[in-house]
């Protein structure tokens, strides 16, 4: 039986529905938008322009509330699935016409020029073109973002499990210990002595752990890798 792929937009929506917020997020967003200056200077920007913005003066009543997410929810998903949330100018792929059409529709509907686009996607999509599940956001203000468009394929169904070791040093150590244990089990009984014993297995296990840990450390330092919480919003390649 094939596992279904992970639709990161649905995962983000589920997290939003289970997140406890002492304040009403919709009321807070409404207050943010009400506080915008009506005569804000209109700046023509493209999705990948270098310009950044902390918010856009959307008309709250015209927004689809299920597409509003807080930065804390976005951060949690990025850490769990080892994704990045960066300015659209760093995205090396192309924005599909459907996404461009939605941007134009929003700008016409809200009578504004949207600024400060952000994209959530795997790290490789900020260097090479690919087809994995990017999500395009625009800032509302005060840590809230509006999801404009999702395109591409869904994530691998096991991606969350596969990137779990990179979440923190504890997870990485546990994963190394587990992998070392199974690697030690693959060594044939009696390979180093006529009779297998617990002491022999522990020596093999320790040797496997040192070997695998050395590879992990070399890989991490040689390629400049870091844990998920440190890279989710980093623009640097070797983060």
Helices and strands as residue ranges (DSSP letters): H 8-18, H 25-34, G 60-62, G 65-67, E 68-70, H 71-81, E 83-87, G 88-90, H 97-110, E 118-122, G 123-126, E 134-141, E 144-151, H 159-162, G 164-166, H 169-185, H 198-222, H 228-231
